[in-house]
Structure formats: C-alpha cells, structure tokens
C-alpha cells in the first residue's frame, strides 16, 4: 500500500479498489503480474472470509451457518444477505482479485503464500501475522479494521463461536475393538487431555502453574505459536467450557491471537 500510495481502506468499496490496485499496478516492483490481492481458506476457523459476507451482504456468518441474534437462532445460509455476500466475492474471484487456490488447499500450502522470496501476498485472513508472513515481514502488514459495508453497517463474522469440536472421529466397520475405541474417545474428553490435544503437550506448549492452571509456554524464537501448535497438537473431539478456561487451561494470551484480516 505504501508503494502504491493507497490509504488504509475503511469501506468495503475502498478495499475492493485496493485489491484491484494490487492486481494491476505491480506493487512488488518485479515487472510481473504475480501479486495475490486476497487469500483465505473457506473452511478454516481463523482464515475464513466471512467478514466479507458480513460487509457485502449485511449478514453475520460463521462456518456452521448458524448464529443467535436477539435470542433467536438463524440459519445464515438461507438469507438474502448471505446470498448477496457470496455473490460479490464470486465476481472478485472471476476478476482475479482472489487467490485461485483459496478453495482447494491445506493449511501448509496456505501459509506458504506469505513466505515467498518475492512478496506477492497483498491481504489475507489469519489470526497470527508471524505464522502467515514470517517474523521478518511482520512490519510489512497492518491490521485492517471492520469495514463499513452494505447499508453503512459495520459487521463482523464468527458470531457465537464456540469451543466444541464435532465430527472429529469415526469408528468404521473394520475396527475390531469398538468398545476400547469408545473408552479412548471418552478419555479424550477429559479436560486436561483435550487441553493437550488442542494446544499441545504439557512441558512442550503448556506448563502447570501453582494453582494447577495450564498456561502457554512462549514459542521459541523464529517460530509462531500457531506453527508450533500445528506441529504438536493433533486436535480432535473436545468440549472446552467457560469453567475449563478458568480452572483447567488459560485462554491464549491476547498477543498470541491477533486479529484476522491484515493488509500490506
């Protein structure tokens, strides 16, 4: 943005104009049309583009397509706002403003987008900046605030997010010991066990304090907390209650979970 002399967008229209400039004006200066204006992962808990749906359609959204608003459950995917919110990014994608691989890749491939030798990534969704862009490019990106969208509203996504992981295991007919497998699954739901499967082993990513509360050990230099978590935490079935966050495992520190949308 500094190279192109573009101010930080405050509206969804200004953001689109910035993406257009990224795509057409060669901000990395290498003479090639290799810039990726916007990248994300649609199925990710921290890299999904639902803020776009909120801004473009006026519909708060999350991966489950269910929110609670004014005491009522809404199925978001069946609303006019959701339809409007997904139609516009479709046009952006057709116009070359969205990474063509945004809908078909894993997290490893996604995170590599910000670490190419020549910078190509203009903007992205992710909680941790260092995880996405690398420690040497932290100062190259700045947080993009909640954009003014349809009807001059400022809405965000991931409404009513929860710490319940469903559909994370299955027992097939080839399993010779289903009862033992169920005992294992029951063990996974032990609060300390799901803390370790979600954030990593005690002694590696978590340490127990005098009060028994598990807190995060800072990641080693050159590695982000998110990268370490992907390496040592298998994840899986879990239920983390509000009480668990007070008596079993402390929430990640605010500097670990950075806001998701950032711009170059």
N, C-alpha and C positions, 0 to 999 in steps of 0.2 A: 504494500500500500504506500509505503514511503517512496519507493521508486516511481510509482505512478502518480504521486501527489493526490491520492484519494483520501478524504476524511473517513473516520470510522462511521459506518452506517448506523442509523438509528431507526430506520423503517425497512420493511421487507422489500420495498421497491429499490431503495438505495443499496441494499445488499445484493439484489439481483444485478444491478448496474455494476457493482464491484466485481461480481463473478464474470460478467461479460468482459470487463477490462482485463481481468486475469487471463481470459481465454484468447484475447485478440491483441494485446499490447506488449507481450513478451517481457513481463516484469523481472524474470531472472536474467535477462540480457544475453542469452546464449544464441539468439537468432533462430530458435526452433519453437514450434508450437507444441511444446511438451508439458505445459502447465496443466495441473489438475485444479480447476477452480474450487470444487467442493467434493469432499469424500466422506463416507459414513458407512455404517453397517446396519441394515434394516432390522436384524434380529438381535442386536446387542443390547445389553442392559445399560451400557454407558456410551454407546456410539450411534444410537438410533437417531433418525432425523425428525422425530415427532414435533420438535419445536417449529419446524417448517409447516406442518399440518396445522398447528395451533395458530400461526401467524397468517397463513394463506386461507384457512377455512374458518377460523374462529372456533375451532373445536379442540379442547384439551384432549390429549391422546396418550396412550401407552401401549406396550407390546401386547397386553391382554385384550385391548379394545374395550376395557370396562373401567369406568370411573364412578365415583359417588359425588354428586353435586346437589346441593340443597337438600340433602337427606335422601336422594333418590339415585338408584343405580341406573347408569346409562350404558348402552351398548354403542360405543362410539362409531363403529364401522357402518352403522345403519343410519347415519345422519347426513344431512345435506352438507354440513360443514366439513365432515370427513371427506366426502366426495370432492368437494372443491379443493380441499387441502392436498389431495393426492393427484389431482389433475394437473395442477400447475407445476409441481416437480417433474411430472412426466414430460411436460413441454421443455423444462430446463434440461432434462436428460437428452432429449432429442436435439437440443441446440448446442450440445457439447459443454454444458456448464457443470455437469455431474459426472464423476468418475464412472466410466462404463463398467468397471468391476465392482461397483458398490453393492450389487445384488447377488454376487456369486463369488465369495471368497471367505477364508477363515481369518481369525484374528491375527495370525502371524503375517499373512500377506497384507492385511490392512495396515498394521503397524509399520511395515516396511516403507509405506508411501512417504512418510515424513523423514526418512533417513537416507534418501538417495544422495549420491555425491553432489549433484547439482540440484538445488532446491526446486521442487516442482509443485508442492502442495500449498494451495492458496488458503483454504479454510477446511475445517474438519470438526467432527463431533468426537469428543473424548473427555473423560474426567481428568486424566493426568497428562499434562503437557509434556513432561520429560519422557513419559512412556511412548508418546506418539512421535515426537520430533527429535528426541535425544537431548542429552544435557547441554551440548554445545549450541543448540538452537533455541533454547528457552527464551532468550531475549528477542528472538525474531518474531514472536507471536504475541498478540494481546487479546484479552477477553472481549468478546462481543456481547453486549448486554441484550436484554429481552427486547426484541424488535416490535415496533408498532406495526400492526397488521390490519386485517380487514376491520372495517368499522372503527378504526383508530384504537383497537383493543391491544393490550399487551398481555399475552397469554403464554404460559409455559407448558411443557409436556410432563410425562411421567407422573401424572396426578395419582395420588393414593398408592404410591409404590409400597411394596411390602417385602418382607424378608422370608418368604415362603417359596421354596423351590419344589415344583410339582413335575411329574412326568420325568423324573431323573433316574429311574431304574425300571427294569422289567425282568420277569422270570419267564424263560422260554420253556418249551416242552422238552428241550434237550437237557435241562437242569435235572441232575439225578438227586439233588438234595434240597428241594424247595423249602423244607422246614428250617434247615440250617441257614439258608439264604435269608429267610424272613427274620431269623434271630439276629443275623448280621445287620439287616436293614433297621431293625429295632434299635440295635446298638448305635447305629449312625445318628439316630435322633437324640442321643444323649447330648446335653448342651455343650459339654466340653469337647466331645467328639466332633459335633458339627462346627464348632469354632475352628478346630484344626483342619477339617476338610474344606472349610470355606476360606480361611485366611492363612493356613499353613501350620506346621508342627510347632509345638511348644519347644523353645530352645533355638528355633530357626527364625521364625517370624513373630512368635508370641512369647512373652515372658510373664510369669505369675508374680503379682505384687504381694505385699504383706497381707492384704485383705482378700487374697485369692482371686482378684480380678485380673484377667488376661489383657495385656496391652501389647501394642505392636512394637517390635524392635526396629529401629531405623534401618533402612536398606543400606547396603554397602555403597560406597562411592562409585558412581558410574552405572548404577542400576536403580530403576524406579521401583516403588512398592508394587505397582501393578505387574511389572515384568517378573518380579520375584514371586508374586502370588501365582501367576500362571505356571511358573516352573515347579512349585512345591505343593500347591493346593489342588487336589483333584476335583473339588466341589462335589455335588451330588444332592441327594434329598436332604432337606433341612427345614427347620422352623425356628426362627430367631424372634423371640418375643421382646416386648419393651422391658420386661423384667430381666431377661437374659442380658440385655445391654447394660444393665445396672449391676448385676451380681455375677455374671459369668465372663463376658468379653466386652471390653470397652469399644465403642464405635471408633472407626479410624479417625485420626486427628484431621482437623479441617485442611491442613496443608497437604494431606495425602489425597483427599478427594477434591480435585479442583473442578471448577465449573466446566461444562462440557463443550460449549462451542467457542472456538477461537479463530482469529483471523490473522493473516500475515500483514 
